[in-house]
């Protein structure tokens, strides 16, 4: 299954962003449970983060991202890319 990467940057104050983090974590856990091999985390040096996951197509990946609580609440801007894994076994 294709691998996709959502690279995001927060656009609200941290205290507002932090209010939605638990919902985002639960969402990523639901993606893992559904077999999408999802991973999510943040950049150590500054705001923003990344989520890697599997999806059947770009349209499917866009739907996954659109359902993310951080995106639904308008707390982040993001880029979505299909990642062509060359070495290794994906996420």
Protein Blocks (a to p, Z undefined) as FASTA:
>chain_A
ZZdddddddfbdfklmmmmmmmmmmmmmmmmmnonopacdddfkbgcdddddddfbfklm
mmmmmmpmklmnopaccdddddddfbdjbZZ
